[in-house]
Structure formats: structure tokens, C-alpha cells
């Protein structure tokens, strides 16, 4: 990531780097890429899934030489530089199997129709010379200008030839990819089964939206925010009610709802405070709680709960989403090909910013039509209104403390 630092980084802190934590999350979830997770789905049910195996084209596309235009299929050697009168043969509609084209003739042909044997070019119908249609007996004549071989002919295999690699393993199947599979005659495809996540929000201070809001309480936005992000990414999400700050109750909830899921994700309760319920509930589990050199989203939990992979995200809503985008999405993308990875873009800052030099900072922003990134809100991880007004994440790498307006940054579109 290139950048233009205008200040020096502060002293290094003992924290795991973003890359190191992403590698740890990927290792934790590596078993999800086992082929036993494969399933065969009809194309209409495979949107957003990823291929288990690479695919070779069973047929060529196009499967035969066909016309790119409505016009006349001709033998180019039959037409001199000044044009030629050619006898009109029976028309060639799309889907038909035409008879060979005899010398001195032209066959009216529709777009997509098979080129007759012997023909090597198509003259568009609008290039037929006006007023030169005439009848001789039962056959008509048409005057056509000279052309060169291959004109307006889509040759067999010019898109992809039979036996060529159509798609690589772990390709995420969007509309274009599914359209290609359909064009190749495939009705179903082997894909990775969708990951099922148990999503648990925690905190005595959190209230479900729609309920009365007592003094000192806040509404739970994390559950809705993360569930939406996960569903949009193709994950199956199982929600529970909000867990209290009682560790035994959280353990019971996880054991009841999480025994048959692929992954447990919690929000909140992962810092070093006195009432960090997730840390307490995981005390006898192979899980660790650490700090990642990232802002927001520094406190993270990772490990196993009763053998099920577990990720503990921080409790602030922006930290939750950033944690998902920085760790869970790219880990699953690398292992399974789905969800699709965020594509990094380059943009120029619309205003200056400051960043802690020992942390990778992720700011909310809006990419403008002129290619500049306008920061939305400040650095706070609670600023949901700023997040809702953003369309990208702006990345400031470790070692950069200041960037000026006009400096180049990496952005990920949301």
C-alpha cells in the first residue's frame, strides 16, 4: 500500500498485526474448505456460492460458426472489387441447419444463425445495393459489395474452446459466471456449502430494537449490522436473544444453539475490563484474547468453544463491521472463494487526517465521482450515522501518522 506520510510513527506497541490476525483466522477456519462440505445445486440456487473444482468447457462457445449480423452469407471470392450480382438462396434462420452455399449465390441469414458450409463472410443487409433486386424465374438476384473472409462471422470456439479452463476452483458465482455455465449446457454445479454462523450479541446494557429503552441502556445495533453483512456475504446466520453479562448463561446459550454450526461469532465482552462476559465464558476453552494493531477493532477473541471455531468481535458497532471486513470476509474468501473479496481501489483524500502510527486505521468514507474519498465522521467506533453515510472503508497503514488532502489512499467499496 503506497502512502505519503507527513509524520513519523510513534513507538511500537506489543500487538498482533492485521496480517498476523488474518492468518490466524484463516488457520482457524481452514477445515471449512474440506471437500466434505461440497453440495450440488441447480444453477438458480448457486448464486454467491463458490466452485469446489475448476471446470473445463464441455463444448465450444460458440459451438459453430454463426452470423454476427442480419445479412447475406457469401463466398468472398465470388465478389469482385466492384461488387457482384449473386443469386439468392433459401434464407437461414437462427436454429436451422443450412444447406451448403453454392458458388455465385448468397443466403439471407439471421443474427446467430449457422454459417452455411462454403460461406466465409456475411454482408450486412443494409449494404445490399438498393434497387438491384430483380427476379429471374423463381430466383432473385442481389448486388453485394466486396468483402473479406471472416467479416461478421463469429467463429466456433472464439469465446472458449471445448476442453479449455472455463473457471478456476473457488470462483465466486455471480450472474455472469452462472450465465457462462448455462451457456455451456450445465444445469447444476458443485459448490461449497454455505457457512452457518451463530451470532451472539452480549451486554446487560443492550436492549432489542422495538422495546422500551430504560435509562442507561442502548439499543442493539450490532446484531442487525452483522447479520445483514453476513447474509449479504452469503452466510447462513443463526441469531439468539441478547446474552446477559452472566458467563454461565452465555456458556449455556452457546452450547444450546452452537453445537451444529460452523462458526460462533460474539460481539462485546472481549476487552480487559472487569465484566467482559465473553472472556469469562471462554476461561476453560482453548481461546485467546488479544489486541490487534488496528483502529477501530483492536480487541479480538479467537479460538474454539467446545470444538467449534470462535471469533469474538468488539462491542462497538463500527468495530464489529470492520472486524468482519478485515478478518472474516477475507479468510472465507481465500478458503472458499465466497464471499467475494473486497477489491482495493485507489483514491485521493478530500481532507487531511491523523492516524496513530503503530496502528492500521480504518476510516469511513464516501468515494466521490471525481475519485476523491470524503471522510465521514471522526475516528470513533460508535459513529453509526457516519457509517450509514459511507460507501467505502479508507485504509491508513501502520507507520503513517498524517496524510494531507490529495494524498493517495487505498479504499474498499462497501
C-alpha positions in Angstrom: 0.0 0.0 0.0 1.7 3.2 -1.1 1.1 6.3 1.0 2.5 9.8 1.6 3.4 10.1 5.3 3.8 13.6 6.6 4.8 12.5 10.1 6.7 9.8 11.9 5.2 6.8 13.7 5.1 6.6 17.4 6.7 3.8 19.5 5.8 0.3 18.6 3.1 -1.4 20.8 3.0 -5.1 21.5 0.1 -6.1 19.4 -0.6 -8.6 16.7 -0.5 -7.1 13.2 -3.6 -7.2 10.9 -1.9 -9.6 8.6 -1.0 -11.9 11.5 -4.5 -12.0 12.8 -6.0 -12.6 9.4 -3.6 -15.6 9.1 -4.8 -16.9 12.5 -8.4 -16.5 11.5 -7.7 -18.3 8.2 -6.0 -21.2 10.0 -8.9 -21.4 12.4 -11.4 -21.8 9.6 -9.2 -23.9 7.2 -11.3 -27.0 7.8 -14.3 -25.4 6.2 -12.6 -25.9 2.9 -12.7 -29.7 3.2 -14.5 -31.3 0.2 -17.0 -33.0 2.5 -18.7 -29.6 2.6 -19.5 -29.7 -1.1 -23.0 -29.9 -2.4 -24.5 -30.0 -5.9 -27.0 -27.2 -6.6 -29.1 -26.2 -9.6 -27.7 -23.0 -11.2 -30.5 -20.9 -9.8 -29.6 -21.9 -6.3 -25.9 -21.4 -6.6 -25.7 -17.6 -6.7 -23.0 -16.3 -4.4 -21.5 -19.8 -3.8 -18.0 -20.8 -4.9 -16.9 -23.7 -7.1 -15.2 -26.7 -5.4 -13.3 -27.8 -8.5 -12.2 -26.0 -11.6 -14.3 -26.6 -14.7 -13.3 -27.4 -18.3 -15.7 -26.3 -21.1 -17.6 -29.4 -22.3 -18.4 -27.6 -25.6 -17.0 -24.7 -27.6 -18.7 -21.3 -27.5 -19.9 -20.5 -30.0 -20.4 -24.2 -30.8 -20.5 -23.4 -34.6 -19.6 -20.5 -36.9 -22.5 -18.1 -36.8 -23.5 -14.7 -38.1 -22.9 -11.5 -36.2 -25.4 -9.6 -38.3 -28.6 -9.9 -40.2 -27.4 -10.0 -43.8 -26.2 -12.4 -46.6 -23.8 -15.3 -46.1 -21.4 -15.2 -49.1 -18.2 -16.7 -50.5 -15.9 -13.7 -50.6 -14.2 -15.0 -53.7 -17.5 -14.6 -55.6 -17.5 -10.8 -55.2 -15.1 -8.6 -57.2 -13.9 -5.2 -56.0 -16.8 -3.5 -57.8 -19.4 -5.8 -56.3 -21.4 -8.7 -57.8 -24.9 -9.9 -58.5 -25.5 -13.1 -56.6 -28.4 -15.5 -56.8 -30.4 -15.5 -53.6 -30.6 -18.9 -51.9 -33.2 -20.0 -49.3 -32.9 -18.0 -46.0 -31.0 -19.3 -43.0 -33.0 -18.6 -39.8 -31.4 -19.0 -36.4 -31.6 -22.5 -35.1 -31.6 -24.1 -38.6 -29.1 -26.4 -40.3 -28.4 -24.7 -43.7 -27.5 -26.4 -46.9 -24.0 -25.7 -48.3 -23.6 -22.4 -50.2 -23.0 -22.9 -53.9 -20.7 -20.6 -55.9 -22.3 -17.4 -57.2 -25.0 -17.4 -54.5 -25.9 -15.6 -51.3 -28.0 -16.8 -48.5 -30.1 -14.4 -46.4 -29.0 -15.1 -42.8 -30.2 -14.0 -39.4 -28.0 -13.0 -36.4 -26.8 -16.1 -34.6 -27.7 -18.5 -37.4 -25.2 -21.1 -38.6 -22.9 -20.1 -41.4 -23.5 -22.4 -44.4 -20.6 -24.6 -45.4 -18.7 -22.9 -48.2 -19.5 -19.4 -46.9 -16.8 -17.4 -45.3 -18.3 -13.9 -44.7 -21.5 -12.0 -44.0 -22.5 -8.8 -45.8 -25.0 -6.8 -43.6 -28.4 -6.4 -45.2 -28.1 -2.6 -45.2 -25.0 -2.9 -47.6 -27.0 -4.6 -50.3 -27.1 -2.1 -53.2 -30.6 -0.5 -53.4 -32.7 -1.0 -56.5 -30.7 -4.0 -57.6 -33.1 -6.7 -56.5 -34.7 -8.4 -59.5 -36.3 -11.6 -60.4 -35.2 -14.1 -62.9 -37.5 -17.1 -63.0 -38.2 -18.2 -59.5 -34.9 -16.9 -58.0 -33.9 -13.3 -57.2 -30.6 -11.6 -57.5 -28.9 -9.2 -55.1 -26.0 -7.0 -55.7 -23.4 -7.0 -52.8 -20.2 -5.1 -52.3 -16.8 -6.9 -51.9 -15.9 -8.2 -48.5 -13.0 -10.1 -46.9 -13.1 -13.6 -45.3 -14.3 -13.6 -41.7 -16.3 -10.4 -41.9 -19.2 -10.5 -39.4 -18.6 -14.2 -38.7 -18.3 -15.4 -35.1 -16.1 -18.5 -35.3 -16.6 -21.6 -33.3 -14.7 -21.5 -30.1 -13.8 -17.8 -30.4 -15.2 -17.3 -26.9 -13.9 -20.5 -25.3 -12.9 -23.8 -26.9 -14.0 -27.2 -25.7 -11.6 -28.5 -23.2 -10.3 -25.1 -22.1 -10.5 -24.0 -18.5 -13.8 -22.3 -18.0 -13.5 -21.4 -14.3 -10.9 -21.9 -11.6 -11.7 -23.6 -8.3 -13.2 -21.3 -5.7 -14.6 -18.9 -8.3 -17.5 -17.0 -6.7 -20.5 -17.5 -8.9 -22.3 -14.2 -9.8 -24.7 -13.7 -12.6 -22.0 -13.7 -15.4 -20.4 -16.9 -14.1 -23.8 -18.7 -13.8 -24.7 -17.4 -17.3 -21.5 -19.0 -18.7 -22.3 -22.3 -17.0 -25.8 -22.2 -18.6 -24.3 -21.4 -22.0 -22.0 -24.5 -21.6 -25.1 -26.6 -21.0 -24.7 -27.2 -17.3 -27.8 -27.4 -15.2 -26.2 -27.9 -11.9 -22.8 -27.2 -10.2 -20.7 -28.5 -7.3 -20.2 -25.7 -4.8 -19.1 -25.2 -1.2 -22.0 -25.4 1.3 -22.8 -22.0 2.9 -21.1 -21.3 6.2 -23.5 -21.3 9.1 -22.7 -18.8 11.9 -24.2 -18.5 15.3 -24.2 -14.7 16.0 -24.5 -13.7 19.7 -24.6 -10.1 21.0 -23.8 -9.6 24.7 -24.3 -7.0 27.4 -26.7 -6.1 30.2 -26.9 -2.6 28.8 -28.3 -3.8 25.4 -32.0 -3.8 24.5 -33.7 -5.2 21.4 -35.0 -2.6 19.0 -38.7 -2.1 19.4 -38.6 -2.5 23.2 -38.8 0.4 25.7 -35.4 1.9 26.4 -34.7 2.3 30.1 -32.2 4.9 31.4 -28.6 3.8 30.9 -29.5 1.3 28.2 -28.8 1.3 24.4 -30.5 -0.5 21.5 -28.6 -3.4 20.0 -27.3 -2.4 16.5 -24.5 -5.0 16.3 -26.8 -7.9 15.8 -28.7 -6.3 12.9 -25.5 -4.8 11.4 -23.5 -8.1 11.4 -26.4 -10.3 10.4 -27.0 -8.1 7.4 -23.3 -8.1 6.5 -23.1 -11.8 6.8 -26.3 -12.6 4.9 -25.2 -10.2 2.1 -21.9 -12.2 2.0 -23.9 -15.5 1.6 -23.5 -16.8 5.1 -26.3 -18.6 7.0 -26.9 -16.7 10.2 -28.5 -18.0 13.4 -29.4 -15.4 15.9 -30.1 -15.8 19.6 -31.5 -13.4 22.1 -29.1 -10.9 23.6 -26.9 -12.6 26.2 -26.6 -11.2 29.7 -23.3 -10.5 31.4 -23.6 -13.8 33.3 -20.8 -16.1 32.0 -22.7 -19.3 32.9 -25.8 -18.1 31.0 -23.6 -17.3 27.9 -22.0 -20.8 28.1 -25.4 -22.4 28.3 -26.6 -20.4 25.3 -23.6 -21.3 23.2 -23.9 -25.0 24.0 -27.7 -25.0 23.2 -27.5 -23.0 19.9 -24.0 -23.6 18.7 -23.5 -27.4 18.6 -24.1 -27.8 14.9 -22.8 -24.5 13.4 -19.6 -23.9 11.6 -18.6 -20.8 13.5 -19.6 -18.8 16.6 -19.2 -15.0 16.5 -19.9 -12.9 19.5 -19.9 -9.1 19.9 -18.7 -7.4 23.1 -17.1 -8.7 26.2 -13.6 -9.2 24.8 -11.6 -6.3 26.4 -9.7 -6.3 29.7 -12.4 -4.8 31.9 -14.0 -6.4 35.0 -17.2 -7.5 33.3 -16.0 -8.9 30.0 -18.5 -11.8 29.7 -17.1 -13.5 26.6 -13.6 -13.7 28.2 -15.1 -15.1 31.3 -17.3 -17.7 29.5 -14.3 -18.8 27.5 -12.0 -19.2 30.5 -11.8 -23.0 30.3 -11.7 -23.1 26.4 -8.8 -23.0 24.0 -9.4 -19.4 23.2 -7.2 -16.3 23.5 -8.0 -12.6 23.8 -5.5 -10.2 22.4 -5.1 -6.8 20.8 -4.6 -6.3 17.1 -2.8 -3.2 15.9 -5.9 -1.8 14.2 -8.3 1.1 14.9 -11.2 0.5 15.3 -11.5 -3.1 16.3 -8.3 -3.7 18.3 -9.6 -6.2 21.0 -10.3 -9.6 19.4 -11.0 -13.1 20.6 -10.2 -16.3 18.7 -10.2 -20.0 19.4 -12.6 -22.8 19.9 -15.7 -23.3 22.1 -16.4 -27.0 22.6 -14.5 -27.6 19.4 -16.4 -25.1 17.3 -14.4 -22.2 15.8 -15.0 -19.0 17.7 -14.4 -15.3 16.9 -15.0 -12.6 19.5 -15.5 -9.1 18.0 -15.5 -5.9 20.0 -18.8 -4.4 21.2 -18.8 -1.1 19.3 -20.8 -1.3 16.1 -18.2 0.1 13.7 -15.6 -2.1 15.3 -17.9 -5.1 14.6 -18.2 -4.3 10.9 -14.5 -3.5 10.4 -13.6 -6.8 12.2 -15.9 -8.7 9.8 -14.4 -6.9 6.7 -10.8 -7.2 7.8 -10.8 -10.8 9.1 -13.8 -13.0 8.5 -14.7 -11.9 4.9 -11.1 -12.3 3.5 -10.5 -15.5 5.4 -13.6 -17.1 4.0 -12.9 -15.6 0.5 -9.4 -17.1 0.5 -10.5 -20.5 1.7 -13.9 -20.9 -0.1 -13.9 -18.2 -2.7 -17.1 -16.8 -1.2 -17.9 -14.2 -0.2 -16.1 -12.3 -2.9 -13.1 -10.3 -1.7 -13.3 -6.5 -1.5 -11.4 -5.1 -4.4 -8.9 -2.4 -3.4 -9.2 0.9 -5.2 -7.0 4.0 -5.1 -8.4 7.3 -4.2 -7.2 10.7 -3.1 -8.2 12.2 0.3 -10.6 15.1 0.2 -9.2 16.4 3.5 -6.2 15.7 5.8 -6.2 13.1 8.6 -4.1 12.0 11.5 -3.5 8.4 12.5 -1.8 6.5 15.3 1.5 5.4 13.7 1.5 2.0 15.4 -2.0 1.0 14.2 -3.7 0.3 10.9 -6.5 2.8 10.9 -9.8 2.2 9.0 -11.9 5.2 8.5 -15.4 5.5 7.0 -15.6 7.4 3.7 -17.6 8.2 0.6 -15.9 7.8 -2.7 -16.9 10.7 -4.9 -17.3 10.8 -8.7 -14.1 12.8 -9.1 -12.1 10.0 -7.4 -11.7 11.6 -4.0 -12.6 10.0 -0.7 -14.5 12.2 1.6 -14.1 11.1 5.3 -17.4 10.6 7.1 -17.4 11.3 10.9 -14.4 11.0 13.1 -12.4 8.1 14.4 -14.9 6.9 17.0 -16.1 3.3 16.7 -19.7 4.3 17.9 -20.5 6.6 15.0 -23.2 4.7 13.2 -24.7 7.7 11.5 -21.3 8.3 9.8 -21.1 4.6 8.8 -24.6 4.8 7.3 -23.5 7.7 5.2 -20.4 5.9 3.9 -19.8 3.8 0.8 -16.2 2.7 1.5 -13.5 2.0 4.1 -10.4 4.1 3.9 -7.2 2.4 4.9 -4.2 4.2 6.6 -1.4 1.7 7.1 0.9 1.2 10.1 3.7 3.8 10.1 1.7 6.7 8.7 0.7 9.4 11.2 -0.5 12.1 8.9 -1.9 12.4 5.4 -2.7 15.6 3.5 -5.6 16.4 1.3 -4.8 15.0 -2.1 -2.7 12.1 -0.8 -3.4 8.7 -2.3 -5.1 6.0 -0.1 -6.5 2.5 -0.5 -10.3 2.2 -0.2 -12.6 -0.8 -0.2 -16.1 -0.3 -1.5 -18.8 -1.4 0.8 
